[in-house]
Amino acid sequence: MKFVSATVNEDREEMKRGDTSKIAARQKWSIWVFVIGAVIGLGLVGVSVYADFEASLFDISIVSKGTIRPIYCPVFMDSSETGQVSAVFRNRTSEEDEVLVQAHISYGHLLWMREVEDRLTLAPGEKQQLYWDITSEDAAYNHLVLTKIIILGSRSDPTHKGSCGVMVLKLPGNLGGTQFFWMVLSTAFLLMFLGIWLWWPFGRAYQGRKLEATRSMTGLTILISLGMIFAAIGFWEFAAVCFYISVLMVGVVVPHFMISRGN
């Protein structure tokens, strides 16, 4: 009887060890799936911040009293396609307003640019949206289209300016820059949410480092989301803050996994 009892106990221990190894493997995969998604998302935020930062340094000769936000432009553009930059102008006064709008667009070099000028007559409360075409021929450094939008002579917005940058890539087939952006963004969030879903049954029930790792993963997802939102509406400075904090947090999530077996 003692021999049979010992054998049963050994079988149970082996089953526990097998379950533990499966859990450890799932934890490992969940972390790495999440980290891959986070790195892709961070790359997307980083490219957007880099492009808008370079655009903010483009054509700094005009001193302005305010900033135009948002300026709509794609994050990516294929070298064979024509992209568009746009901005909305509104008359916030109670009188008719004449607005002089200048678009300065890089032309193959950081120091060269082409200028497009538009005059708008806006009734009180009226708004109009202007569009400017850009191509790969405009790209400075052969990969970055820089645009500066300037308002002159407006009662409501005297000498305001804003900027945005577009990364030019050679994409395969007929893939456009906007399609590529949404593909990368969807992949990033899919992997991050999948990683959290795989990790959640383990991380939420633990104390110590595993619980901190769970919070770090959730916080990192929120930060990357905020970074993309800020970049989309033209607040690249806040997007940059989210980017740098997220980079530091990635360095926290991976070590938490590496030492989690000890808890």
C-alpha positions in Angstrom: 0.0 0.0 0.0 2.9 2.4 0.8 4.4 1.6 -2.5 1.2 2.3 -4.4 0.7 5.6 -2.4 4.2 6.7 -3.2 3.7 6.0 -6.9 0.4 8.0 -6.9 2.1 11.0 -5.2 5.0 10.9 -7.7 2.5 10.9 -10.6 0.7 13.9 -9.1 4.0 15.8 -8.7 4.9 15.1 -12.4 1.4 16.4 -13.4 2.0 19.6 -11.4 5.4 20.0 -12.9 3.9 19.6 -16.4 1.2 22.2 -15.6 3.8 24.6 -14.2 5.9 24.3 -17.4 2.9 25.0 -19.5 2.0 28.1 -17.5 5.6 29.3 -17.7 5.6 28.8 -21.4 2.4 30.7 -21.8 3.7 33.5 -19.6 6.8 33.7 -21.7 4.9 33.8 -25.0 2.5 36.4 -23.7 5.3 38.8 -22.7 7.1 38.5 -26.0 4.0 38.8 -28.1 3.2 42.0 -26.1 6.7 43.4 -26.4 6.8 42.8 -30.2 3.5 44.7 -30.5 4.8 47.5 -28.2 8.0 47.9 -30.2 6.0 48.2 -33.4 3.7 50.7 -31.9 6.7 52.7 -30.5 8.3 52.7 -33.9 5.1 54.2 -35.4 5.0 56.9 -32.7 8.7 57.5 -33.0 8.5 58.0 -36.8 5.6 60.4 -36.5 7.4 62.4 -33.8 10.6 62.5 -35.8 8.9 63.7 -38.9 6.9 66.5 -37.1 10.0 67.5 -35.1 12.0 68.0 -38.3 9.1 69.9 -39.8 9.0 72.2 -36.8 12.7 73.2 -37.5 11.9 73.8 -41.2 11.7 77.5 -42.3 12.0 79.1 -38.9 12.5 82.6 -40.4 9.0 83.8 -39.6 8.1 84.6 -35.9 4.6 83.7 -35.0 2.3 84.5 -32.1 0.5 81.2 -32.1 0.3 77.7 -33.5 -2.1 76.2 -36.1 -3.4 72.9 -34.9 -4.2 70.5 -36.2 -2.6 70.2 -39.6 -3.6 67.0 -41.3 -1.0 65.0 -43.1 -0.3 61.3 -43.5 2.5 59.6 -41.5 3.7 57.6 -44.5 3.6 58.1 -48.2 4.7 55.8 -51.0 7.3 57.3 -53.3 5.0 56.9 -56.3 1.9 58.4 -54.9 0.6 62.0 -54.4 -0.2 62.8 -50.8 -2.2 65.7 -49.3 -1.6 68.1 -46.5 -4.7 70.1 -45.2 -5.7 72.6 -42.6 -9.0 74.2 -41.5 -9.2 78.0 -41.2 -12.0 79.6 -39.2 -13.2 83.2 -38.8 -13.8 83.6 -35.0 -14.7 87.3 -35.3 -18.1 88.9 -35.8 -17.0 90.6 -39.0 -15.9 89.4 -42.4 -12.2 88.4 -42.4 -9.6 88.1 -45.2 -6.9 85.5 -44.5 -3.6 85.1 -46.4 -2.4 81.5 -46.1 1.1 80.5 -47.2 2.2 76.9 -47.5 6.0 76.4 -47.6 6.9 72.8 -48.7 10.3 71.4 -48.9 11.6 70.8 -52.4 14.1 68.1 -52.5 16.3 69.7 -49.9 16.1 71.1 -46.4 17.0 74.6 -47.6 14.9 74.6 -50.7 11.2 75.0 -50.7 8.2 75.9 -52.9 5.6 78.3 -51.8 1.8 78.1 -52.4 -0.3 81.2 -51.5 -4.1 81.3 -51.0 -6.4 84.2 -50.0 -9.6 83.4 -48.2 -12.6 85.6 -47.5 -14.5 84.2 -44.5 -17.8 85.3 -43.2 -18.3 85.5 -39.4 -18.1 82.0 -38.0 -17.3 80.5 -41.4 -14.6 77.9 -41.9 -12.8 76.6 -44.9 -10.3 73.7 -45.5 -7.4 74.0 -47.8 -5.4 71.2 -49.4 -1.9 71.0 -50.7 -0.5 68.2 -52.9 2.9 66.7 -52.0 5.1 64.1 -53.9 8.3 62.3 -53.3 10.1 65.1 -55.3 9.4 67.4 -52.3 11.3 65.1 -49.9 14.3 66.5 -48.1 17.0 63.9 -47.3 15.1 61.8 -50.0 12.7 60.5 -47.4 11.0 63.4 -45.5 8.4 65.9 -46.9 8.3 69.0 -44.6 5.5 71.5 -44.6 5.0 74.8 -42.9 1.6 76.5 -42.9 1.5 80.2 -42.1 -1.5 82.6 -41.6 -0.9 86.3 -42.3 -3.2 89.2 -42.1 -6.1 87.6 -40.2 -8.0 89.5 -37.4 -8.6 86.3 -35.4 -5.2 84.6 -36.0 -2.5 87.1 -36.6 0.7 85.4 -37.8 0.1 81.9 -36.7 2.0 78.9 -38.1 2.0 75.1 -37.9 4.0 72.3 -39.4 3.9 68.6 -40.2 6.2 66.0 -41.7 5.6 63.0 -43.9 7.9 59.9 -44.2 8.4 58.8 -47.8 8.9 55.0 -48.3 9.2 52.6 -51.2 6.3 50.3 -50.5 5.7 47.0 -52.4 3.0 46.6 -55.0 0.2 49.1 -55.0 0.3 49.6 -51.2 -0.3 53.2 -50.2 1.2 55.1 -47.3 -2.2 55.3 -45.4 -2.8 51.6 -46.0 0.6 50.8 -44.7 0.1 53.0 -41.6 -3.2 51.2 -40.7 -1.7 47.8 -41.3 1.2 48.6 -38.9 -1.0 50.2 -36.3 -3.5 47.3 -36.4 -0.6 44.8 -36.0 0.8 46.7 -33.1 -2.4 46.8 -31.1 -3.5 43.3 -32.1 -0.2 41.9 -30.6 -0.4 44.1 -27.5 -3.9 43.1 -26.7 -3.2 39.5 -27.5 -0.2 39.6 -25.1 -2.3 41.1 -22.4 -5.1 38.6 -22.9 -2.6 35.7 -22.6 -0.9 37.2 -19.6 -4.0 38.4 -17.7 -5.0 35.2 -15.9 -1.6 35.0 -14.4 -0.6 38.6 -13.8 -3.7 39.8 -12.1 -3.7 37.1 -9.4 -0.1 37.7 -8.4 1.5 40.1 -6.0 4.9 41.7 -6.3 6.7 41.8 -9.7 4.1 40.0 -11.7 1.4 42.4 -10.7 3.7 45.3 -11.5 4.4 43.7 -14.9 0.6 43.6 -15.5 0.3 47.3 -14.6 3.3 48.1 -16.8 1.8 46.3 -19.8 -1.6 48.1 -19.4 0.1 51.5 -18.8 2.3 51.0 -21.9 -0.7 50.3 -24.1 -2.3 53.5 -22.8 0.8 55.5 -23.4 1.3 54.3 -27.0 -2.4 55.0 -27.7 -2.0 58.5 -26.3 1.1 59.0 -28.3 -0.7 58.2 -31.6 -3.6 60.5 -30.7 -1.3 63.4 -29.8 0.7 62.9 -33.0 -2.5 62.7 -35.1 -3.8 66.1 -33.8 -0.5 67.8 -34.1 0.7 67.8 -30.5 4.0 66.1 -31.4 5.6 67.4 -28.2 3.2 65.4 -26.0 3.6 62.5 -28.3 7.4 62.7 -27.8 6.9 62.6 -24.0 4.7 59.5 -24.3 7.3 57.9 -26.6 10.2 58.4 -24.2 8.2 57.2 -21.1 7.1 54.1 -23.1 10.7 53.3 -24.1 11.6 53.3 -20.4 8.6 51.1 -19.6 9.6 48.5 -22.2 12.8 48.2 -20.2 10.7 47.4 -17.2 8.3 44.8 -18.7 11.0 42.4 -20.0 13.0 42.3 -16.8 9.9 41.6 -14.9 9.3 38.5 -17.0 12.9 37.4 -16.8 12.8 37.4 -13.0 9.1 36.3 -12.5 10.0 32.7 -11.9 11.5 33.6 -8.7 8.1 34.9 -7.3 
